[in-house]
Amino acid sequence: SDLFVETIEWKGESAIVCYFSGFTEGSTLNEQLELLRNRAEDGLSDWGETGASTVLPFSMSTMVDAVCVGSVAVIFPKTNTLLKITISNVTVRSPDEPANETVIRGAHEGFVESNEKNISLIRKHLAIPDLVVKDIRLGKVTNTKVSYVYIESIADKEVVEDVKYRLDNINTPKIYSIGQLEDYLEDSVWSPFPQFLNTERPDRVVANLLAGKIVIFTDQTPSALIAPVSFLSFFESPDD
């Protein structure tokens, strides 16, 4: 019932608009469609390439992926093309300080249930060009976005490749939490000692990134995994 599908007129042909109503504001979409329609009528060759949209060859999988992640898909059957518009409007709570990781000194903010917001909190602290963010989709059923972050000039390339190899070789239909992902990544599931540092604090993540560590996020989880870690890593406070 929340899937919106409607046929509109576009330069003398019909186009089909598809999106989930919970992800997109109708008024904002109408403004973006009007802007793109005017660009197309002006004869611009790159009318669909804007900061919020792109034109792709149509395929059913491309359309489904676009709509499921919150984008708007506009299908042009005559030219077999797809206009993808990214103007998602998802409710996210404020980045309050985590209750289980309070500090006296330092920033009083924590991660939220959005990868984009969490990455922006890190970039706010680290305004550097070699902060690398890589995305991967895991789980054939859940299609969960997982991001791993590192500083290219500091992180060990072999460790980065090892993290990438472990993520690429996770073969499961369902990934829906950071704890589940940790089980697939760690060397020994039965070890009484944790092999990843789990945190909800951006300042702790920044400190570990500057030490050459790699940080892993999963969408809809307000915490991050830090690796590799030593035994002493669990006794350090973010404001030490």
JOKA-V96793 format. One record per run of one state. SS is the DSSP state (alpha for helix, beta for strand, coil for the rest). FROM is the first residue (numbers start at 1). TO is the last residue. If there is no record, write none. Layout:
SS,FROM,TO
SS,FROM,TO
//
This chain:
coil,1,2
beta,3,10
coil,11,12
beta,13,20
coil,21,25
alpha,26,41
coil,42,49
beta,50,50
coil,51,52
beta,53,57
coil,58,59
alpha,60,68
coil,69,71
beta,72,76
coil,77,80
beta,81,85
coil,86,114
alpha,115,125
coil,126,130
beta,131,138
coil,139,143
beta,144,151
coil,152,156
alpha,157,168
coil,169,177
alpha,178,185
coil,186,196
beta,197,199
coil,200,201
alpha,202,209
coil,210,213
beta,214,218
coil,219,223
beta,224,227
coil,228,230
alpha,231,235
coil,236,240
//
